[in-house]
Amino acid sequence: METKNKIALVTGGSRGLGKNSALHLAKKRIDVILTYRSKKEEAEAVVAEIEKTGQKAAALQLDTGIVKSFDAFIAQLQTVLKEKFGRDTFDFLINNAGIDAASKFGETTEEDFDNLFNIHLKGVYFLTQKSLPVIADGGRIINFSSGLARFATPGYAAYGSMKGAIEVFTRYLAKELGHRGIAANVVAPGIIETDFTKEAFAHEGMHDRISGITALGRPGMPDDIGGIVAFLCTEEARWINAQRIEASGGMFL
């Protein structure tokens, strides 16, 4: 009997940490379905890169901030799972998709708050809920938080609050889904040099400032994170559950 590969669904997998996670998952012999919001060409390039490793991959369009689109997305996902991967379920849900909208607390607009909320909390909550019938028993859920849920940096009150909520949510997932053998964990990066943080690193002296507050003496890179996500999807990580794993190189110790 043919053994089917494990499959990961990575939201926001066309760039940054999502892309890096997808590539590391492929190195672990895990097939990948990634989502993208608007940059189809970038997503297809990641699919091609994964397929070069011998793993199967697919890309689906999804705006994780629009909950009403999730039912149609899940239906499309089920079709792709059956037609391309020969399965009815997938194993690992990686809730990575995100946006950045820094603003001081007193200057945060309701629109900025709602955009962050819809993508970083509401979207994660309901996409995970809608995915439950399609996640295999014994699977894993990995949510992304941030070092900003532990330490406070002016300009990130809304973002950090959403990530703090994700950490609580993840513990509830672990508690409520344990009977299905599904583990849920959080990866909390420090500041990472990606296109997500390009604007922040454009400020003069930012690189040196981050290096100075990090025990390992440098900002993070995508490769510092993707391997952790992939490890959490391996058999060796089966007993890690309801944990917050900060990968910041030791920021603000």
C-alpha positions in Angstrom: 0.0 0.0 0.0 1.4 3.4 -1.0 2.2 5.7 1.9 0.9 9.2 1.4 3.2 12.1 2.3 2.3 14.5 5.1 0.9 17.8 3.9 1.2 21.3 5.3 -1.0 24.3 4.6 1.0 27.5 5.0 -0.9 30.8 4.8 1.1 33.7 3.4 3.6 31.3 1.9 4.6 33.3 -1.1 7.2 35.5 0.7 9.1 36.1 4.0 8.7 33.7 6.8 5.9 31.8 5.1 8.1 31.1 2.1 11.0 30.1 4.3 8.8 27.8 6.3 7.4 26.2 3.2 10.9 25.4 1.8 12.1 24.0 5.1 9.0 21.8 5.3 9.8 20.5 1.8 13.3 19.6 3.0 11.6 17.4 5.7 9.8 15.5 2.8 6.5 17.3 3.6 4.2 18.4 0.7 3.0 22.0 0.8 -0.1 24.0 -0.1 0.6 27.7 0.3 -1.8 30.6 0.1 -1.1 34.1 -1.3 -3.3 37.2 -1.2 -2.4 39.0 -4.4 1.1 38.0 -5.7 0.3 34.9 -7.7 3.6 34.9 -9.6 5.6 34.8 -6.4 3.5 32.0 -5.0 3.9 30.0 -8.2 7.7 30.5 -8.0 7.7 29.0 -4.5 5.7 26.1 -5.8 8.2 25.5 -8.5 11.1 25.7 -6.1 9.4 23.1 -3.8 8.7 20.8 -6.7 12.4 20.8 -7.7 13.0 19.1 -4.3 10.7 16.3 -5.4 7.8 17.3 -3.1 4.3 18.2 -4.3 3.1 21.7 -3.9 0.2 24.0 -4.8 -0.8 27.6 -4.4 -4.3 28.9 -3.6 -5.5 32.5 -3.4 -6.8 33.6 0.0 -7.3 36.9 1.9 -7.1 35.7 5.5 -8.8 38.9 6.7 -12.1 38.0 4.9 -13.8 35.4 7.0 -16.8 35.1 4.6 -14.5 33.7 1.9 -13.3 30.8 4.0 -16.1 28.3 3.1 -15.3 28.7 -0.6 -11.6 28.4 0.2 -12.0 25.2 2.2 -14.1 23.7 -0.7 -11.3 24.6 -3.1 -8.7 23.2 -0.7 -10.6 19.9 -0.6 -10.7 19.7 -4.4 -6.9 20.3 -4.6 -6.2 17.8 -1.9 -8.1 15.1 -3.7 -7.0 15.8 -7.2 -3.3 16.7 -6.7 -2.4 14.9 -3.5 -4.8 12.0 -3.4 -6.0 12.8 0.1 -9.1 14.1 1.9 -7.2 15.8 4.7 -3.9 17.7 5.4 -1.7 17.4 8.5 -0.2 20.7 9.5 -1.8 24.2 9.6 0.7 27.0 9.7 -1.1 30.3 10.4 1.6 32.7 9.1 -0.1 35.3 7.0 0.2 38.8 8.4 0.6 42.5 7.9 2.5 45.3 9.6 0.9 48.6 10.6 3.0 50.3 13.2 1.5 53.4 15.0 1.7 54.9 18.4 -1.2 54.0 20.7 -2.7 57.5 20.6 -2.5 57.7 16.8 -3.9 54.2 15.9 -6.9 54.5 13.7 -9.9 52.2 13.9 -9.3 51.1 10.3 -5.7 50.1 11.2 -6.9 48.3 14.3 -9.6 46.4 12.4 -7.2 45.4 9.6 -4.7 44.0 12.1 -7.5 42.3 14.1 -9.1 40.7 11.0 -5.8 39.2 9.7 -3.9 38.4 12.9 -6.7 37.2 15.2 -10.2 36.9 13.7 -8.9 35.3 10.5 -6.6 32.9 12.3 -9.4 31.9 14.7 -12.0 31.2 12.0 -9.7 29.7 9.4 -8.5 27.2 12.0 -12.2 26.5 12.9 -13.2 26.0 9.3 -10.2 23.8 8.7 -10.9 21.4 11.6 -12.8 18.9 9.4 -9.9 18.8 7.0 -7.1 18.5 9.5 -6.1 14.9 10.0 -6.1 13.5 13.5 -2.6 13.5 14.9 -1.9 16.8 13.1 -0.3 20.0 14.2 -1.3 23.7 14.3 1.4 26.3 14.4 0.5 29.9 15.0 2.8 32.9 14.7 3.1 35.3 17.5 5.9 37.8 18.1 8.5 38.9 20.6 6.3 42.0 20.9 3.8 40.0 22.9 6.6 39.7 25.6 8.3 43.1 25.5 6.8 46.4 24.7 8.1 48.6 21.8 6.2 51.9 21.2 4.2 51.7 18.0 3.1 48.1 18.3 0.3 48.3 20.9 -2.3 46.9 18.6 -0.1 44.4 16.8 1.4 43.1 20.1 -2.1 42.8 21.6 -3.3 40.6 18.7 -0.3 38.4 19.1 -0.9 38.1 22.9 -4.4 36.9 22.1 -3.0 34.4 19.6 -0.9 32.9 22.4 -3.9 32.4 24.7 -6.0 31.1 21.7 -3.3 28.5 21.0 -3.4 27.1 24.5 -7.2 26.7 24.1 -6.6 24.9 20.8 -4.2 22.5 22.5 -6.8 21.8 25.3 -9.8 21.3 23.0 -8.2 19.4 20.2 -6.0 17.1 22.3 -8.6 14.3 22.1 -7.9 14.2 18.4 -4.1 14.0 18.9 -3.7 17.5 17.4 -0.9 19.6 19.0 -0.9 23.4 18.9 2.1 25.6 19.4 3.2 29.2 18.9 6.4 30.4 17.2 7.3 33.9 18.3 10.0 35.5 16.2 12.0 38.6 17.2 12.5 41.2 14.5 13.5 39.4 11.3 15.0 41.0 8.1 12.3 40.3 5.5 10.3 42.5 3.2 7.8 42.6 6.1 10.3 44.7 8.1 12.1 46.5 5.2 10.7 49.9 6.2 11.9 49.5 9.8 15.4 48.5 8.7 15.6 51.5 6.4 16.0 53.8 9.4 19.6 54.7 9.9 21.3 52.7 12.7 18.4 50.2 13.0 20.6 47.2 12.3 23.1 48.2 15.0 20.3 49.0 17.4 18.7 45.6 17.0 22.1 43.9 17.2 22.8 45.7 20.5 19.6 44.5 22.2 20.0 40.9 21.0 22.1 38.5 23.0 23.4 36.8 19.9 24.4 40.1 18.4 22.4 40.4 15.2 18.9 40.7 13.8 17.1 37.5 12.8 17.0 36.1 9.3 14.2 34.0 7.7 16.3 30.8 8.0 16.4 31.3 11.7 12.6 30.6 11.8 11.6 28.3 9.0 13.5 25.3 10.4 11.7 25.7 13.8 8.3 25.5 12.0 9.4 22.4 10.1 10.8 20.8 13.2 7.4 21.2 15.0 5.9 19.2 12.2 8.2 16.2 12.7 7.7 13.1 14.8 10.5 14.2 17.1 8.3 17.2 18.2 5.2 15.1 18.9 5.3 15.8 22.7 5.6 19.6 22.4 2.1 21.1 22.9 0.6 24.4 24.1 4.1 26.0 24.1 5.3 29.5 23.1 8.7 29.1 21.4 10.4 32.5 21.1 13.0 32.6 18.4 14.6 36.1 18.9 18.2 35.4 19.5 17.6 36.6 23.0 16.1 40.1 22.6 15.6 42.3 25.6 17.0 39.8 28.1 
